[in-house]
Amino acid sequence: EDKVVQSPLSLVVHEGDTVTLNCSYEVTNFRSLLWYKQEKKAPTFLFMLTSSGIEKKSGRLSSILDKKELFSILNITATQTGDSAIYLCAVVSGGSNYKLTFGKGTLLTVNP
Amino acid sequence: DTAVSQTPKYLVTQMGNDKSIKCEQNLGHDTMYWYKQDSKKFLKIMFSYNNKELIINETVPNRFSPKSPDKAHLNLHINSLELGDSAVYFCASSQVSSGNTIYFGEGSWLTVV
C-alpha cells in the first residue's frame, strides 16, 4: 500500500524563523511529488517535483526531492503569520488511472 | 472493473452550449471531487462532496454546477460553455477515514470551439 509520511505533525515558531518540513514516501510507480498549502478551504498548489536534486523556489518557499532516499523537504525562510497553515505533501503514482496519496500534513503555526 | 469512471471521455462542443460530465465510483468512498487540469498547473480542485454534501467550492464561475444524487455519483454540469473552459476535468474519490488517498478517474477532455 502506498504511504506518504510527513513530519513533524505540528510546529510552532516565531515570525522570522526558518522551518523545514519533511515528507517521505513509499509508492509503486512514482510519478511526481506535490506540496500544497491548506488554510480554510481546499489545498492550494505550491510545487510539483519530478526530478531529484533540482530545487524549486517561490519567494520564501523552496522545495527539493531526493528520489534515491524517497523524501522531499519544504523550506520556509523568514516565516510570517500568514504562513500559518497545514502543509500537505502528496505523491502521484500509478499508470493510466493514477492516484494521488496525501500525507496527513504538518500544521505550522507562526506566532508574532 | 474501473474504480472511478467518467463519461464522456472526450467532448467537443460549441461555445454557448450546455454540457454534463458524469462520474461514478464503486469504491464505497464517502468523498468525491472534481478537479480541472489546464496547461499551467497540475490539478486545481473545483468541488468536493462528502456524503452528498458540498464541502469545498472553490472560486469557479456559477456556470459550473455539481450535482450529487448519491454518494457514488458526482456529476458536473456546465452552462454557456466558453473557450476558456477547454481543459481536462478529473473526477476523484476518497475515503477520509482511510488516509484520504484520492483515486482519480481517467479524465474528460473537453474542447470548446
gemmi code that builds the backbone of each chain (N, CA, C; Angstrom):
import gemmi

chains = {
    "A": [
        ("GLU", (0.852, -1.196, 0.000), (0.000, 0.000, 0.000), (0.893, 1.253, 0.000)),
        ("ASP", (0.523, 2.217, -0.824), (1.315, 3.442, -0.911), (1.235, 4.240, 0.386)),
        ("LYS", (2.394, 4.812, 0.765), (2.434, 5.576, 2.028), (3.135, 6.894, 1.821)),
        ("VAL", (2.619, 7.916, 2.434), (3.267, 9.230, 2.469), (3.255, 9.700, 3.920)),
        ("VAL", (4.451, 9.947, 4.459), (4.558, 10.303, 5.878), (5.203, 11.669, 6.013)),
        ("GLN", (4.531, 12.548, 6.717), (5.068, 13.889, 6.925), (5.482, 14.071, 8.371)),
        ("SER", (6.533, 14.884, 8.551), (6.957, 15.214, 9.913), (7.528, 16.623, 9.923)),
        ("PRO", (7.420, 17.330, 11.055), (6.594, 16.944, 12.196), (5.114, 17.087, 11.877)),
        ("LEU", (4.259, 16.583, 12.735), (2.823, 16.733, 12.521), (2.376, 18.157, 12.831)),
        ("SER", (3.070, 18.784, 13.781), (2.760, 20.186, 14.066), (4.026, 20.899, 14.514)),
        ("LEU", (4.011, 22.203, 14.336), (5.210, 23.001, 14.575), (4.767, 24.420, 14.922)),
        ("VAL", (5.334, 24.958, 15.995), (5.037, 26.343, 16.389), (6.330, 27.121, 16.385)),
        ("VAL", (6.356, 28.213, 15.658), (7.571, 29.030, 15.549), (7.214, 30.497, 15.712)),
        ("HIS", (8.244, 31.331, 15.780), (8.046, 32.781, 15.838), (8.339, 33.383, 14.474)),
        ("GLU", (7.689, 34.484, 14.205), (7.939, 35.194, 12.940), (9.438, 35.386, 12.747)),
        ("GLY", (9.889, 35.174, 11.537), (11.295, 35.353, 11.219), (12.090, 34.062, 11.254)),
        ("ASP", (11.538, 33.048, 11.893), (12.235, 31.751, 11.939), (12.221, 31.084, 10.569)),
        ("THR", (13.145, 30.148, 10.406), (13.158, 29.298, 9.211), (12.689, 27.909, 9.610)),
        ("VAL", (11.826, 27.327, 8.790), (11.317, 25.986, 9.095), (11.587, 25.039, 7.938)),
        ("THR", (11.728, 23.763, 8.287), (11.888, 22.699, 7.290), (10.857, 21.622, 7.562)),
        ("LEU", (10.042, 21.356, 6.570), (9.013, 20.316, 6.685), (9.459, 19.112, 5.857)),
        ("ASN", (9.192, 17.929, 6.393), (9.673, 16.707, 5.760), (8.541, 15.851, 5.208)),
        ("CYS", (8.860, 15.152, 4.125), (7.886, 14.245, 3.529), (8.631, 13.032, 2.987)),
        ("SER", (8.312, 11.852, 3.492), (8.910, 10.635, 2.947), (7.805, 9.771, 2.344)),
        ("TYR", (8.168, 8.929, 1.407), (7.129, 8.179, 0.701), (7.606, 6.782, 0.310)),
        ("GLU", (6.623, 5.889, 0.181), (6.836, 4.561, -0.388), (5.658, 4.297, -1.294)),
        ("VAL", (5.897, 4.357, -2.592), (4.798, 4.156, -3.541), (5.286, 3.280, -4.687)),
        ("THR", (4.339, 2.725, -5.405), (4.645, 1.944, -6.600), (4.494, 2.840, -7.820)),
        ("ASN", (5.505, 2.848, -8.668), (5.453, 3.616, -9.902), (5.291, 5.110, -9.634)),
        ("PHE", (6.273, 5.665, -8.967), (6.287, 7.089, -8.623), (6.257, 7.934, -9.896)),
        ("ARG", (5.458, 8.998, -9.853), (5.407, 9.937, -10.982), (5.866, 11.332, -10.550)),
        ("SER", (5.339, 11.821, -9.452), (5.727, 13.162, -9.011), (5.309, 13.362, -7.570)),
        ("LEU", (5.868, 14.407, -6.964), (5.529, 14.744, -5.581), (5.056, 16.188, -5.579)),
        ("LEU", (3.998, 16.417, -4.850), (3.374, 17.736, -4.821), (3.345, 18.274, -3.401)),
        ("TRP", (3.512, 19.557, -3.267), (3.304, 20.236, -1.984), (2.117, 21.181, -2.132)),
        ("TYR", (1.266, 21.160, -1.106), (0.103, 22.038, -1.065), (0.084, 22.775, 0.263)),
        ("LYS", (-0.544, 23.968, 0.237), (-0.790, 24.719, 1.462), (-2.304, 24.763, 1.651)),
        ("GLN", (-2.752, 24.363, 2.827), (-4.188, 24.384, 3.075), (-4.491, 25.288, 4.249)),
        ("GLU", (-5.290, 26.313, 3.992), (-5.732, 27.200, 5.059), (-7.153, 26.838, 5.429)),
        ("LYS", (-8.144, 27.594, 4.929), (-9.511, 27.280, 5.364), (-10.238, 26.323, 4.440)),
        ("LYS", (-9.896, 26.345, 3.190), (-10.655, 25.526, 2.257), (-9.750, 24.493, 1.561)),
        ("ALA", (-9.843, 24.444, 0.273), (-9.113, 23.415, -0.456), (-7.632, 23.733, -0.473)),
        ("PRO", (-6.823, 22.710, -0.582), (-5.378, 22.939, -0.684), (-5.040, 23.779, -1.906)),
        ("THR", (-4.074, 24.656, -1.760), (-3.576, 25.410, -2.910), (-2.200, 24.869, -3.274)),
        ("PHE", (-2.010, 24.730, -4.543), (-0.803, 24.107, -5.056), (0.416, 24.981, -4.825)),
        ("LEU", (1.527, 24.364, -4.390), (2.788, 25.092, -4.204), (3.820, 24.647, -5.231)),
        ("PHE", (4.195, 23.386, -5.183), (5.253, 22.891, -6.057), (4.911, 21.492, -6.566)),
        ("MET", (5.420, 21.190, -7.744), (5.439, 19.821, -8.228), (6.885, 19.450, -8.505)),
        ("LEU", (7.328, 18.336, -7.980), (8.712, 17.886, -8.122), (8.718, 16.538, -8.814)),
        ("THR", (9.539, 16.428, -9.842), (9.656, 15.148, -10.531), (11.094, 14.670, -10.612)),
        ("SER", (12.032, 15.586, -10.542), (13.449, 15.215, -10.696), (14.203, 15.432, -9.402)),
        ("SER", (15.144, 14.542, -9.116), (15.956, 14.650, -7.906), (16.910, 15.824, -7.994)),
        ("GLY", (17.118, 16.494, -6.854), (18.199, 17.461, -6.733), (17.944, 18.820, -7.346)),
        ("ILE", (16.800, 19.007, -7.959), (16.520, 20.312, -8.574), (15.587, 21.081, -7.650)),
        ("GLU", (16.092, 22.191, -7.117), (15.310, 22.958, -6.173), (14.276, 23.807, -6.900)),
        ("LYS", (13.045, 23.745, -6.369), (12.014, 24.645, -6.859), (11.876, 25.766, -5.824)),
        ("LYS", (11.709, 26.991, -6.304), (11.690, 28.133, -5.398), (10.576, 29.086, -5.786)),
        ("SER", (9.904, 29.584, -4.744), (8.890, 30.602, -4.971), (8.908, 31.538, -3.776)),
        ("GLY", (9.527, 32.681, -3.944), (9.630, 33.634, -2.834), (10.428, 33.043, -1.688)),
        ("ARG", (9.785, 32.979, -0.521), (10.482, 32.449, 0.665), (10.347, 30.934, 0.790)),
        ("LEU", (9.627, 30.327, -0.130), (9.432, 28.876, -0.083), (10.332, 28.188, -1.103)),
        ("SER", (10.856, 27.058, -0.712), (11.633, 26.257, -1.643), (11.447, 24.799, -1.290)),
        ("SER", (11.669, 23.937, -2.294), (11.485, 22.514, -2.070), (12.435, 21.729, -2.956)),
        ("ILE", (12.797, 20.541, -2.483), (13.692, 19.682, -3.242), (13.290, 18.239, -3.022)),
        ("LEU", (13.590, 17.412, -4.009), (13.213, 15.999, -3.978), (14.462, 15.122, -4.042)),
        ("ASP", (14.459, 14.053, -3.267), (15.523, 13.054, -3.321), (14.875, 11.708, -3.649)),
        ("LYS", (14.959, 11.302, -4.909), (14.272, 10.087, -5.345), (15.015, 8.818, -4.923)),
        ("LYS", (16.272, 8.987, -4.549), (17.028, 7.823, -4.068), (16.624, 7.488, -2.633)),
        ("GLU", (16.555, 8.525, -1.810), (16.192, 8.325, -0.401), (14.687, 8.442, -0.185)),
        ("LEU", (13.931, 8.756, -1.217), (12.463, 8.801, -1.187), (11.940, 9.820, -0.185)),
        ("PHE", (12.417, 11.051, -0.323), (11.868, 12.097, 0.523), (11.974, 13.444, -0.157)),
        ("SER", (11.228, 14.376, 0.421), (11.278, 15.754, -0.035), (11.227, 16.656, 1.186)),
        ("ILE", (11.780, 17.858, 1.055), (11.659, 18.853, 2.118), (11.083, 20.134, 1.541)),
        ("LEU", (10.346, 20.819, 2.396), (9.815, 22.139, 2.065), (10.395, 23.121, 3.070)),
        ("ASN", (11.124, 24.112, 2.590), (11.709, 25.134, 3.450), (10.929, 26.437, 3.343)),
        ("ILE", (10.753, 27.060, 4.481), (10.162, 28.391, 4.505), (11.089, 29.279, 5.321)),
        ("THR", (11.619, 30.310, 4.705), (12.511, 31.225, 5.416), (11.745, 32.471, 5.841)),
        ("ALA", (12.271, 33.142, 6.869), (11.677, 34.395, 7.354), (10.168, 34.269, 7.473)),
        ("THR", (9.725, 33.283, 8.238), (8.289, 32.984, 8.323), (7.480, 34.199, 8.778)),
        ("GLN", (6.244, 34.234, 8.297), (5.287, 35.286, 8.639), (4.028, 34.626, 9.180)),
        ("THR", (3.201, 35.403, 9.859), (1.975, 34.818, 10.432), (1.073, 34.261, 9.334)),
        ("GLY", (1.156, 34.840, 8.157), (0.357, 34.346, 7.034), (0.793, 32.989, 6.514)),
        ("ASP", (1.936, 32.514, 6.985), (2.385, 31.176, 6.599), (1.704, 30.100, 7.431)),
        ("SER", (0.996, 30.503, 8.466), (0.300, 29.526, 9.311), (-0.733, 28.777, 8.482)),
        ("ALA", (-0.618, 27.474, 8.449), (-1.491, 26.646, 7.610), (-1.091, 25.191, 7.815)),
        ("ILE", (-1.849, 24.315, 7.165), (-1.436, 22.919, 7.082), (-0.721, 22.753, 5.748)),
        ("TYR", (0.449, 22.140, 5.776), (1.208, 21.896, 4.552), (1.112, 20.417, 4.241)),
        ("LEU", (0.579, 20.147, 3.047), (0.326, 18.777, 2.633), (1.319, 18.351, 1.563)),
        ("CYS", (1.783, 17.139, 1.721), (2.634, 16.518, 0.721), (1.791, 15.428, 0.054)),
        ("ALA", (1.874, 15.310, -1.252), (1.116, 14.282, -1.951), (2.001, 13.681, -3.031)),
        ("VAL", (1.832, 12.401, -3.240), (2.622, 11.706, -4.265), (1.686, 11.149, -5.320)),
        ("VAL", (2.004, 11.412, -6.562), (1.256, 10.858, -7.690), (1.949, 9.568, -8.121)),
        ("SER", (1.172, 8.512, -8.226), (1.764, 7.236, -8.603), (0.799, 6.478, -9.488)),
        ("GLY", (1.302, 5.422, -10.107), (0.417, 4.558, -10.871), (0.545, 4.744, -12.370)),
        ("GLY", (-0.305, 4.019, -13.080), (-0.277, 4.048, -14.536), (-1.292, 5.013, -15.101)),
        ("SER", (-2.143, 4.541, -15.999), (-3.092, 5.447, -16.658), (-4.141, 5.955, -15.688)),
        ("ASN", (-4.549, 5.119, -14.762), (-5.519, 5.561, -13.757), (-4.760, 5.939, -12.496)),
        ("TYR", (-3.986, 7.008, -12.546), (-3.067, 7.288, -11.467), (-3.803, 7.786, -10.234)),
        ("LYS", (-3.103, 7.738, -9.120), (-3.711, 8.189, -7.879), (-2.778, 9.150, -7.161)),
        ("LEU", (-3.393, 9.893, -6.279), (-2.688, 10.915, -5.517), (-2.848, 10.544, -4.054)),
        ("THR", (-1.733, 10.241, -3.408), (-1.777, 9.878, -1.989), (-1.253, 11.033, -1.165)),
        ("PHE", (-2.076, 11.498, -0.233), (-1.693, 12.619, 0.619), (-1.092, 12.123, 1.924)),
        ("GLY", (-0.128, 12.869, 2.449), (0.283, 12.689, 3.829), (-0.736, 13.351, 4.739)),
        ("LYS", (-0.544, 13.201, 6.044), (-1.511, 13.778, 6.984), (-1.299, 15.269, 7.196)),
        ("GLY", (-0.194, 15.778, 6.710), (0.018, 17.214, 6.801), (0.851, 17.621, 7.993)),
        ("THR", (1.444, 18.797, 7.877), (2.140, 19.431, 9.003), (1.417, 20.728, 9.301)),
        ("LEU", (0.952, 20.855, 10.550), (0.282, 22.088, 10.965), (1.333, 23.074, 11.444)),
        ("LEU", (1.522, 24.125, 10.696), (2.501, 25.151, 11.046), (1.783, 26.355, 11.633)),
        ("THR", (2.223, 26.760, 12.807), (1.690, 27.969, 13.443), (2.834, 28.944, 13.614)),
        ("VAL", (2.690, 30.123, 13.055), (3.710, 31.164, 13.181), (3.154, 32.264, 14.072)),
        ("ASN", (3.774, 32.431, 15.231), (3.334, 33.451, 16.179), (4.078, 34.761, 15.972)),
        ("PRO", (3.380, 35.877, 16.209), (4.047, 37.180, 16.007), (5.125, 37.413, 17.062)),
    ],
    "B": [
        ("ASP", (-12.604, -3.968, -13.502), (-13.628, -3.053, -13.000), (-12.994, -1.683, -12.745)),
        ("THR", (-13.520, -0.649, -13.381), (-12.990, 0.682, -13.197), (-13.506, 1.241, -11.878)),
        ("ALA", (-12.579, 1.765, -11.038), (-12.977, 2.240, -9.727), (-13.706, 3.575, -9.816)),
        ("VAL", (-13.134, 4.501, -10.578), (-13.749, 5.816, -10.772), (-13.911, 5.999, -12.286)),
        ("SER", (-15.135, 6.108, -12.718), (-15.369, 6.194, -14.156), (-16.078, 7.495, -14.513)),
        ("GLN", (-15.633, 8.093, -15.582), (-16.217, 9.348, -16.047), (-16.684, 9.174, -17.487)),
        ("THR", (-17.769, 9.836, -17.807), (-18.235, 9.868, -19.191), (-18.780, 11.244, -19.524)),
        ("PRO", (-18.543, 11.746, -20.717), (-17.737, 11.103, -21.775), (-16.248, 11.324, -21.545)),
        ("LYS", (-15.452, 10.574, -22.215), (-14.008, 10.744, -22.116), (-13.562, 11.919, -22.999)),
        ("TYR", (-14.183, 12.084, -24.109), (-13.867, 13.201, -24.992), (-15.154, 13.921, -25.361)),
        ("LEU", (-15.054, 15.237, -25.396), (-16.233, 16.041, -25.710), (-15.786, 17.296, -26.447)),
        ("VAL", (-16.298, 17.462, -27.636), (-16.035, 18.673, -28.413), (-17.376, 19.355, -28.627)),
        ("THR", (-17.466, 20.615, -28.272), (-18.751, 21.297, -28.332), (-18.549, 22.773, -28.649)),
        ("GLN", (-19.611, 23.414, -29.049), (-19.504, 24.829, -29.428), (-19.734, 25.744, -28.241)),
        ("MET", (-19.175, 26.924, -28.337), (-19.398, 27.948, -27.312), (-20.878, 28.178, -27.124)),
        ("GLY", (-21.260, 28.390, -25.886), (-22.649, 28.690, -25.583), (-23.493, 27.483, -25.248)),
        ("ASN", (-22.991, 26.290, -25.595), (-23.754, 25.078, -25.282), (-23.689, 24.734, -23.794)),
        ("ASP", (-24.605, 23.859, -23.371), (-24.608, 23.312, -22.004), (-24.268, 21.837, -22.093)),
        ("LYS", (-23.349, 21.415, -21.220), (-22.948, 20.005, -21.267), (-22.781, 19.466, -19.848)),
        ("SER", (-22.858, 18.145, -19.734), (-22.647, 17.488, -18.444), (-21.592, 16.409, -18.563)),
        ("ILE", (-20.845, 16.240, -17.492), (-19.898, 15.143, -17.370), (-20.336, 14.325, -16.158)),
        ("LYS", (-20.430, 13.019, -16.357), (-20.899, 12.162, -15.267), (-19.728, 11.428, -14.625)),
        ("CYS", (-19.876, 11.157, -13.347), (-18.838, 10.430, -12.626), (-19.471, 9.457, -11.646)),
        ("GLU", (-18.900, 8.270, -11.624), (-19.376, 7.241, -10.696), (-18.182, 6.531, -10.079)),
        ("GLN", (-18.261, 6.237, -8.793), (-17.198, 5.449, -8.153), (-17.815, 4.239, -7.461)),
        ("ASN", (-17.127, 3.112, -7.592), (-17.627, 1.864, -6.994), (-16.740, 1.397, -5.842)),
        ("LEU", (-16.059, 2.367, -5.220), (-15.130, 2.048, -4.135), (-15.777, 2.178, -2.754)),
        ("GLY", (-17.002, 2.632, -2.722), (-17.661, 2.838, -1.434), (-17.135, 4.043, -0.681)),
        ("HIS", (-16.467, 4.946, -1.378), (-15.906, 6.134, -0.726), (-16.995, 7.127, -0.337)),
        ("ASP", (-16.656, 7.947, 0.662), (-17.638, 8.925, 1.126), (-17.409, 10.324, 0.568)),
        ("THR", (-16.306, 10.521, -0.154), (-15.980, 11.860, -0.649), (-15.639, 11.803, -2.131)),
        ("MET", (-16.191, 12.742, -2.870), (-15.894, 12.815, -4.307), (-15.497, 14.238, -4.671)),
        ("TYR", (-14.727, 14.362, -5.728), (-14.141, 15.647, -6.110), (-14.246, 15.863, -7.621)),
        ("TRP", (-14.229, 17.121, -7.997), (-13.944, 17.498, -9.375), (-12.718, 18.394, -9.384)),
        ("TYR", (-11.768, 18.039, -10.261), (-10.567, 18.838, -10.466), (-10.517, 19.269, -11.922)),
        ("LYS", (-9.888, 20.426, -12.144), (-9.654, 20.891, -13.503), (-8.151, 20.940, -13.747)),
        ("GLN", (-7.724, 20.401, -14.848), (-6.314, 20.446, -15.210), (-6.168, 21.286, -16.466)),
        ("ASP", (-5.444, 22.408, -16.316), (-5.186, 23.207, -17.512), (-3.698, 23.116, -17.852)),
        ("SER", (-3.252, 23.972, -18.753), (-1.895, 23.803, -19.273), (-0.818, 24.283, -18.301)),
        ("LYS", (-1.201, 25.013, -17.285), (-0.180, 25.611, -16.430), (0.010, 24.889, -15.090)),
        ("LYS", (-1.075, 24.420, -14.536), (-0.930, 23.792, -13.220), (-1.308, 22.330, -13.313)),
        ("PHE", (-0.914, 21.623, -12.341), (-1.177, 20.198, -12.359), (-2.673, 19.932, -12.212)),
        ("LEU", (-3.213, 20.113, -11.043), (-4.633, 19.902, -10.807), (-5.146, 20.993, -9.885)),
        ("LYS", (-6.297, 21.503, -10.204), (-6.896, 22.509, -9.347), (-8.277, 22.021, -8.918)),
        ("ILE", (-8.485, 21.952, -7.616), (-9.767, 21.443, -7.149), (-10.881, 22.450, -7.442)),
        ("MET", (-12.030, 21.904, -7.825), (-13.192, 22.751, -8.082), (-14.230, 22.548, -6.986)),
        ("PHE", (-14.622, 21.287, -6.786), (-15.663, 20.977, -5.803), (-15.310, 19.703, -5.058)),
        ("SER", (-15.843, 19.599, -3.859), (-15.731, 18.353, -3.129), (-17.038, 18.101, -2.397)),
        ("TYR", (-17.508, 16.860, -2.460), (-18.720, 16.457, -1.780), (-18.396, 15.333, -0.818)),
        ("ASN", (-18.913, 15.436, 0.397), (-18.781, 14.378, 1.381), (-20.178, 13.913, 1.759)),
        ("ASN", (-20.451, 12.641, 1.528), (-21.785, 12.097, 1.806), (-22.885, 12.975, 1.210)),
        ("LYS", (-22.717, 13.334, -0.024), (-23.665, 14.113, -0.816), (-23.741, 15.586, -0.427)),
        ("GLU", (-22.922, 16.007, 0.513), (-22.961, 17.420, 0.911), (-21.737, 18.156, 0.381)),
        ("LEU", (-21.964, 19.347, -0.137), (-20.876, 20.151, -0.667), (-19.991, 20.637, 0.471)),
        ("ILE", (-18.679, 20.324, 0.422), (-17.773, 20.793, 1.473), (-16.693, 21.718, 0.943)),
        ("ILE", (-16.366, 21.622, -0.319), (-15.393, 22.536, -0.915), (-16.008, 23.093, -2.179)),
        ("ASN", (-15.979, 24.404, -2.292), (-16.475, 25.050, -3.503), (-15.512, 26.167, -3.825)),
        ("GLU", (-14.544, 25.853, -4.637), (-13.547, 26.847, -4.997), (-14.161, 27.925, -5.880)),
        ("THR", (-13.408, 28.949, -6.102), (-13.923, 30.068, -6.890), (-13.995, 29.655, -8.354)),
        ("VAL", (-15.115, 29.113, -8.731), (-15.347, 28.786, -10.135), (-16.596, 29.533, -10.577)),
        ("PRO", (-16.719, 29.783, -11.883), (-17.914, 30.512, -12.354), (-19.201, 29.772, -11.985)),
        ("ASN", (-20.264, 30.538, -11.820), (-21.563, 29.943, -11.490), (-22.087, 29.047, -12.592)),
        ("ARG", (-21.477, 29.128, -13.743), (-21.901, 28.270, -14.853), (-21.600, 26.795, -14.567)),
        ("PHE", (-20.725, 26.548, -13.598), (-20.389, 25.174, -13.221), (-21.237, 24.779, -12.027)),
        ("SER", (-21.987, 23.709, -12.166), (-22.832, 23.280, -11.055), (-22.693, 21.773, -10.861)),
        ("PRO", (-22.204, 21.363, -9.687), (-22.112, 19.937, -9.396), (-23.435, 19.419, -8.849)),
        ("LYS", (-23.668, 18.125, -9.102), (-24.872, 17.500, -8.552), (-24.485, 16.110, -8.054)),
        ("SER", (-24.866, 15.814, -6.821), (-24.538, 14.516, -6.246), (-25.824, 13.808, -5.839)),
        ("PRO", (-26.369, 12.971, -6.719), (-27.619, 12.286, -6.378), (-27.454, 11.251, -5.268)),
        ("ASP", (-26.258, 10.691, -5.154), (-25.954, 9.763, -4.066), (-24.448, 9.729, -3.868)),
        ("LYS", (-23.994, 8.980, -2.869), (-22.567, 9.008, -2.519), (-21.670, 8.509, -3.633)),
        ("ALA", (-22.220, 7.691, -4.526), (-21.392, 7.083, -5.563), (-21.321, 7.912, -6.842)),
        ("HIS", (-22.063, 8.990, -6.911), (-22.119, 9.781, -8.137), (-21.908, 11.255, -7.855)),
        ("LEU", (-21.117, 11.879, -8.723), (-20.967, 13.337, -8.675), (-20.843, 13.816, -10.112)),
        ("ASN", (-21.885, 14.464, -10.585), (-21.920, 14.935, -11.961), (-21.599, 16.418, -12.019)),
        ("LEU", (-21.044, 16.832, -13.138), (-20.674, 18.239, -13.322), (-21.414, 18.785, -14.531)),
        ("HIS", (-22.205, 19.805, -14.310), (-22.943, 20.433, -15.405), (-22.347, 21.806, -15.671)),
        ("ILE", (-22.142, 22.105, -16.932), (-21.549, 23.390, -17.301), (-22.482, 24.102, -18.279)),
        ("ASN", (-22.898, 25.291, -17.905), (-23.781, 26.094, -18.769), (-22.967, 27.083, -19.585)),
        ("SER", (-23.510, 27.438, -20.720), (-22.936, 28.519, -21.547), (-21.420, 28.392, -21.684)),
        ("LEU", (-20.996, 27.284, -22.229), (-19.574, 26.988, -22.325), (-18.798, 28.079, -23.036)),
        ("GLU", (-17.583, 28.331, -22.506), (-16.681, 29.330, -23.074), (-15.392, 28.652, -23.511)),
        ("LEU", (-14.651, 29.358, -24.364), (-13.394, 28.785, -24.863), (-12.453, 28.409, -23.719)),
        ("GLY", (-12.420, 29.243, -22.693), (-11.525, 29.013, -21.558), (-11.889, 27.810, -20.718)),
        ("ASP", (-13.039, 27.223, -20.985), (-13.433, 26.015, -20.247), (-12.750, 24.768, -20.809)),
        ("SER", (-12.095, 24.926, -21.936), (-11.397, 23.782, -22.522), (-10.298, 23.309, -21.578)),
        ("ALA", (-10.358, 22.069, -21.191), (-9.411, 21.525, -20.212), (-9.731, 20.047, -20.049)),
        ("VAL", (-8.928, 19.421, -19.203), (-9.264, 18.059, -18.792), (-9.879, 18.135, -17.397)),
        ("TYR", (-11.019, 17.528, -17.244), (-11.716, 17.522, -15.955), (-11.614, 16.127, -15.348)),
        ("PHE", (-11.083, 16.087, -14.126), (-10.902, 14.814, -13.443), (-11.884, 14.698, -12.292)),
        ("CYS", (-12.548, 13.572, -12.249), (-13.338, 13.216, -11.087), (-12.456, 12.359, -10.188)),
        ("ALA", (-12.670, 12.421, -8.896), (-11.881, 11.624, -7.970), (-12.720, 11.274, -6.755)),
        ("SER", (-12.246, 10.284, -6.022), (-12.936, 9.948, -4.782), (-11.930, 9.525, -3.735)),
        ("SER", (-12.356, 9.587, -2.484), (-11.509, 9.141, -1.382), (-12.382, 8.755, -0.204)),
        ("GLN", (-11.766, 8.021, 0.707), (-12.433, 7.675, 1.957), (-11.637, 8.356, 3.053)),
        ("VAL", (-12.210, 9.353, 3.651), (-11.472, 10.179, 4.595), (-10.902, 9.358, 5.743)),
        ("SER", (-11.649, 8.352, 6.204), (-11.203, 7.582, 7.367), (-10.071, 6.627, 7.041)),
        ("SER", (-9.750, 6.444, 5.774), (-8.706, 5.501, 5.374), (-7.485, 6.213, 4.819)),
        ("GLY", (-7.150, 7.361, 5.380), (-5.933, 8.045, 4.968), (-6.106, 8.968, 3.791)),
        ("ASN", (-7.304, 9.016, 3.251), (-7.640, 10.045, 2.252), (-6.855, 9.930, 0.956)),
        ("THR", (-6.398, 8.737, 0.604), (-5.806, 8.561, -0.719), (-6.870, 8.843, -1.759)),
        ("ILE", (-6.533, 9.689, -2.694), (-7.510, 10.117, -3.693), (-7.299, 9.319, -4.967)),
        ("TYR", (-8.363, 8.687, -5.427), (-8.329, 7.926, -6.668), (-9.008, 8.729, -7.757)),
        ("PHE", (-8.314, 8.872, -8.889), (-8.837, 9.683, -9.978), (-9.446, 8.832, -11.083)),
        ("GLY", (-10.426, 9.401, -11.741), (-10.898, 8.838, -12.996), (-9.902, 9.155, -14.095)),
        ("GLU", (-10.193, 8.714, -15.289), (-9.249, 8.900, -16.385), (-9.329, 10.282, -17.024)),
        ("GLY", (-10.269, 11.069, -16.605), (-10.358, 12.423, -17.126), (-11.336, 12.538, -18.279)),
        ("SER", (-11.915, 13.706, -18.413), (-12.791, 14.022, -19.541), (-12.190, 15.214, -20.267)),
        ("TRP", (-11.815, 14.968, -21.511), (-11.167, 16.013, -22.301), (-12.248, 16.866, -22.958)),
        ("LEU", (-12.391, 18.067, -22.473), (-13.410, 18.976, -23.017), (-12.750, 20.011, -23.918)),
        ("THR", (-13.242, 20.109, -25.131), (-12.756, 21.132, -26.061), (-13.935, 21.978, -26.496)),
        ("VAL", (-13.824, 23.270, -26.275), (-14.889, 24.199, -26.676), (-14.395, 24.974, -27.890)),
        ("VAL", (-15.180, 24.916, -28.951), (-14.757, 25.563, -30.206), (-15.707, 26.693, -30.579)),
    ],
}
model = gemmi.Model(1)
for chain_id, residues in chains.items():
    chain = gemmi.Chain(chain_id)
    for i, (resn, *xyz) in enumerate(residues, 1):
        res = gemmi.Residue()
        res.name, res.seqid = resn, gemmi.SeqId(i, " ")
        for name, pos in zip(("N", "CA", "C"), xyz):
            atom = gemmi.Atom()
            atom.name, atom.element = name, gemmi.Element(name[0])
            atom.pos, atom.b_iso = gemmi.Position(*pos), 0.0
            res.add_atom(atom)
        chain.add_residue(res)
    model.add_chain(chain)
structure = gemmi.Structure()
structure.add_model(model)
structure.setup_entities()
